[in-house]
């Protein structure tokens, strides 16, 4: 049975929207629970920082593989089957890092976690595109905001359990079970693209490959910039501006809060100005914000620069994922897997590239790279307008 053989939508759009919100939040929560327990797991497995770095690369590679496997599966079996299955796999995979006792058992656990994370990433984004078609206005960015909310919730829960000295394996075990239960519980509210939507595409030519690569290239640039902020914002404050560690944390906090708020606001703005404008002028705003970070040595102004950077990046990637999913509903999963996958490569590559550049120049000067990519995105953004 293929996705086109399935019956018409089986849940109201509002119920499907809430269910999709839940999966995005659940994914952010699972990733966040892993991240906050990295120091404990590193200590328990007695591995070095360099070994951890290699294992994190394995996690990223497994996530990319999961995306490429999940994309065609979405088109073959449908989101209503793949997304809950990926959610269950994610929950089970989250349990194992807490049980690892050396480098190779942790490596196997992280490859499973990465594969599951990549699978649900493509599946839930494909589901979000289908749900959005049932609404008269854009709603994709709010789904991505829920991912951030899930991560923030994980940080709060993780901090509380770590403060209470709850064993890591217990915390991750309970979190994994929660992911499994919630994933199965909300699965019945997911929907599929209707047969009419597929029939409307039968006479249309496949989208040109260069358009798919163009969307993927834009996603690569924007997510590379996001990865730079994730890993280097706090270090910029500490090493370049000379702040304390506690003050340095505000740099990433300003970026993350601004991005989350921006994603909740993006949908309404996109309904008025269109997706191309969101991508183009958001990238321009991000370029201005990071330029402020590069040239201004005062903490309050630099804090504003990081916030402006996050606000500018907030809406671009959701618009690109929506565009990819709507290129051809007959192959939405496979097309989205390519665009999401290229974006994920950028997210992983950004911190590493900046780290390499920082060996040859001051860290703030290395930030010119993401500024250039944001400028290129501004000029490449009209590809969405031509498609619409």
C-alpha positions in Angstrom: 0.0 0.0 0.0 1.3 3.5 -0.9 0.4 6.8 0.6 -2.0 7.5 -2.3 -4.0 4.4 -1.5 -4.8 5.7 2.0 -8.3 7.1 2.8 -8.9 10.8 3.0 -7.9 12.9 6.1 -9.1 11.1 9.2 -8.7 13.9 11.8 -9.8 17.5 11.8 -6.9 19.9 10.9 -6.9 21.4 14.4 -6.4 18.0 16.0 -3.7 17.2 13.5 -2.1 20.5 14.2 -2.0 19.9 17.9 -0.6 16.4 17.3 2.1 17.7 15.1 2.9 20.4 17.7 3.3 17.5 20.1 5.8 15.6 18.0 7.9 18.7 17.4 7.9 19.4 21.1 8.7 15.8 21.9 11.6 15.8 19.5 13.0 18.9 21.0 12.5 17.4 24.5 14.3 14.2 23.6 17.3 16.0 22.1 17.5 18.4 25.0 17.5 15.5 27.6 20.4 14.0 25.8 22.3 17.3 25.6 22.0 18.2 29.3 23.3 14.8 30.3 26.3 14.8 28.1 28.8 15.7 30.9 27.5 12.9 33.1 27.6 10.4 30.3 31.1 11.4 29.3 32.2 10.9 32.9 30.4 7.6 33.2 31.9 6.1 30.1 35.4 7.6 30.9 35.9 9.0 27.4 37.9 12.1 26.4 36.5 15.2 24.8 38.1 14.2 21.5 36.4 10.8 21.6 33.1 12.5 22.4 33.6 14.7 19.4 34.1 11.7 17.1 31.0 10.0 18.6 29.0 13.2 18.0 30.0 13.1 14.4 28.7 9.5 14.2 25.5 10.7 15.7 25.2 13.4 13.0 26.0 10.9 10.3 23.4 8.5 11.5 20.9 11.3 11.6 21.6 12.2 8.0 21.2 8.5 7.1 17.9 8.4 8.9 16.6 11.4 7.0 17.5 9.8 3.6 15.8 6.5 4.6 12.7 8.2 6.1 12.1 10.4 3.1 11.1 7.7 0.6 9.4 5.8 3.4 7.1 8.7 4.0 6.0 8.6 0.4 5.7 4.9 0.5 3.8 4.2 3.7 2.6 7.7 4.8 3.3 10.0 7.7 0.6 8.3 9.9 2.7 5.2 10.1 6.2 6.6 9.9 6.0 9.4 12.4 4.7 7.4 15.4 7.2 4.6 14.5 10.1 7.1 14.5 8.8 8.6 17.8 8.8 5.1 19.4 12.3 4.5 18.1 13.5 7.9 19.4 12.1 7.1 22.8 13.8 3.7 23.0 17.0 5.1 21.6 17.1 7.8 24.3 17.3 5.2 27.0 20.6 3.6 25.8 23.1 6.5 26.3 22.4 6.4 30.0 23.3 2.7 30.1 26.5 2.9 28.1 29.7 2.0 30.0 32.4 2.6 27.4 33.1 4.3 24.1 31.7 1.7 21.8 28.5 1.1 23.6 27.9 4.8 23.7 28.8 5.0 20.0 26.1 2.4 19.2 23.6 4.2 21.4 24.3 7.5 19.7 24.0 6.0 16.2 20.6 4.7 17.1 19.6 8.0 18.6 20.8 9.9 15.6 19.0 7.6 13.1 15.8 7.9 15.1 16.1 11.7 15.3 16.7 12.1 11.6 13.8 9.9 10.8 11.3 11.8 12.9 12.7 15.1 11.7 11.7 14.4 8.1 8.5 12.7 9.1 7.1 15.4 11.3 8.1 18.1 8.8 6.3 16.3 6.1 3.3 16.0 8.3 3.5 19.7 9.1 3.3 20.5 5.4 0.2 18.4 4.9 -1.5 20.0 8.0 -0.6 23.4 6.7 -2.5 22.8 3.5 -5.7 22.6 5.5 -5.2 26.2 6.8 -5.7 29.4 4.9 -2.4 30.9 6.3 1.1 29.7 7.0 1.6 27.7 10.3 4.9 26.0 9.8 7.1 28.3 11.8 5.1 27.7 15.0 5.8 24.0 14.7 9.5 24.7 14.8 9.0 27.1 17.7 7.5 24.1 19.6 10.8 22.2 19.0 12.6 25.0 20.9 9.9 24.9 23.7 10.5 21.2 24.1 14.3 21.8 24.4 13.8 24.5 27.0 11.5 22.2 29.0 14.1 19.4 28.8 16.7 21.9 30.2 14.5 22.7 33.2 13.7 19.0 33.9 17.3 18.0 33.4 18.6 20.7 35.7 16.1 19.7 38.4 17.0 15.9 38.2 20.7 16.6 38.1 20.4 18.9 41.1 18.6 16.1 42.9 21.3 13.6 41.9 18.8 11.3 40.1 20.9 8.7 38.1 21.2 9.5 34.5 19.9 6.1 33.4 16.8 6.7 35.4 16.1 10.1 34.0 16.8 9.1 30.4 14.8 5.9 30.9 11.7 7.7 32.1 12.1 10.4 29.4 12.3 7.6 26.8 9.2 5.9 28.1 7.4 9.2 28.0 8.4 9.7 24.4 7.0 6.2 23.5 3.7 6.7 25.3 3.1 10.2 23.9 4.1 9.3 20.4 1.6 6.4 20.4 -1.1 8.4 22.1 -1.3 11.2 19.6 -0.7 9.1 16.5 -4.3 8.7 15.7 -4.7 12.4 15.0 -2.2 12.5 12.2 -3.4 12.9 8.6 -2.3 12.0 5.1 -2.5 14.0 1.9 -5.8 13.3 0.2 -6.1 11.3 -3.0 -7.3 14.5 -4.7 -4.1 16.3 -3.9 -2.1 13.5 -5.5 -4.4 13.3 -8.5 -4.0 17.0 -9.1 -0.2 16.4 -9.4 -0.4 13.5 -11.9 -0.2 15.7 -15.0 2.5 18.0 -13.6 6.2 17.6 -14.4 8.6 16.7 -11.7 10.3 19.7 -10.1 13.7 20.5 -11.6 16.6 19.1 -9.6 18.3 22.5 -9.6 15.3 23.9 -7.7 15.6 21.2 -5.0 19.4 21.9 -4.8 18.7 25.7 -4.5 16.3 25.2 -1.6 18.8 22.8 0.0 21.6 25.3 -0.5 19.6 28.0 1.2 18.8 25.7 4.1 22.5 24.8 4.3 23.5 28.4 4.7 20.8 29.4 7.2 21.3 26.3 9.4 25.1 26.7 9.3 24.6 30.2 10.7 22.3 28.8 13.4 24.8 26.1 14.3 27.5 28.9 14.8 25.3 30.6 17.3 24.5 27.4 19.2 28.2 26.6 19.7 30.1 29.9 19.6 27.8 32.7 21.0 28.8 32.1 24.7 32.5 31.6 23.7 32.4 34.9 21.8 31.3 36.8 25.0 33.9 35.0 27.2 36.9 35.1 24.8 36.4 38.2 22.8 34.5 40.5 25.2 36.1 39.1 28.3 32.9 38.4 30.3 32.4 35.9 33.0 31.0 32.4 32.2 27.7 33.3 33.7 27.4 36.5 31.6 28.5 34.6 28.5 25.5 32.4 28.8 23.2 35.4 28.1 24.6 35.6 24.5 23.2 32.2 23.5 20.1 32.9 25.6 19.4 36.1 23.7 19.7 34.3 20.4 17.6 31.3 21.5 14.8 33.4 23.0 14.7 35.7 20.0 14.5 32.8 17.6 11.7 31.1 19.5 9.6 34.3 19.7 10.4 35.0 16.0 9.1 31.6 15.0 5.8 32.2 16.8 5.5 35.6 15.0 6.7 34.4 11.5 3.5 32.7 10.3 1.4 35.8 10.6 4.0 37.9 8.9 4.5 35.3 6.1 0.8 35.4 5.4 1.1 39.1 4.6 4.5 39.4 2.9 5.0 35.9 1.5 7.7 33.2 2.1 10.3 34.8 -0.2 10.3 38.0 1.8 10.6 36.1 5.1 13.7 34.3 3.8 15.3 37.3 2.1 14.7 40.0 4.7 15.2 37.7 7.6 18.6 36.7 6.2 19.4 40.4 5.8 18.4 41.1 9.4 20.5 38.2 10.6 23.5 39.5 8.6 23.1 42.9 10.3 22.8 41.4 13.7 25.9 39.3 13.4 27.9 42.2 11.9 27.0 44.1 15.1 28.4 41.2 17.0 31.6 41.3 15.0 32.4 45.0 15.2 30.9 46.2 18.5 32.9 45.5 21.7 30.2 46.5 24.2 28.3 43.7 25.9 24.8 45.3 25.8 25.0 46.1 22.1 26.5 42.7 21.3 23.7 41.1 23.2 21.3 43.0 20.9 23.2 41.8 17.9 22.8 38.1 18.9 19.1 38.7 19.5 18.7 40.3 16.1 20.7 37.4 14.6 18.2 34.9 16.1 15.2 36.9 15.1 16.4 37.1 11.5 17.1 33.4 11.3 13.8 32.4 12.9 11.5 32.2 9.9 13.7 31.2 7.0 14.2 27.5 7.4 10.4 26.7 8.0 9.6 28.5 4.7 12.2 26.4 2.9 10.9 23.1 4.3 7.4 24.1 3.4 8.5 24.9 -0.2 10.3 21.5 -0.4 7.3 19.6 0.8 5.0 21.3 -1.7 7.2 20.9 -4.8 5.6 17.6 -5.5 3.2 15.9 -3.0 3.8 12.6 -4.8 7.4 12.6 -3.5 7.2 15.1 -0.7 9.1 13.0 1.8 12.1 12.3 -0.5 12.3 15.9 -1.6 12.1 17.2 2.0 14.7 14.7 3.0 17.2 16.2 0.6 16.5 19.8 1.8 16.4 18.9 5.5 19.5 16.8 5.1 21.5 19.6 3.4 20.3 21.9 6.2 21.4 19.5 8.8 24.9 19.2 7.2 25.2 22.9 7.5 24.1 22.8 11.2 26.9 20.3 11.8 29.5 21.9 9.6 29.1 25.5 10.9 30.7 25.0 14.4 33.5 23.0 12.9 34.3 25.5 10.2 34.3 28.4 12.7 36.6 26.4 15.0 39.0 25.9 12.1 39.0 29.5 11.1 39.5 30.6 14.7 42.9 28.9 14.7 44.0 31.5 12.1 42.0 34.6 13.1 40.0 36.1 16.0 36.7 34.4 16.7 34.6 37.4 15.8 36.4 37.8 12.5 35.6 34.1 11.7 31.9 35.1 12.0 32.2 36.8 8.6 31.5 33.4 7.0 27.9 33.1 8.2 27.4 36.8 7.4 28.4 36.1 3.8 26.1 33.1 3.7 23.2 35.2 5.0 23.9 37.8 2.3 23.9 35.1 -0.4 20.6 33.8 1.0 19.2 37.3 0.6 20.0 37.2 -3.1 18.9 33.6 -3.5 15.6 34.0 -1.7 13.5 34.9 -4.8 13.6 31.2 -5.8 10.6 30.8 -3.5 8.8 33.6 -5.2 9.3 32.1 -8.6 8.0 28.8 -7.3 4.9 30.3 -5.8 
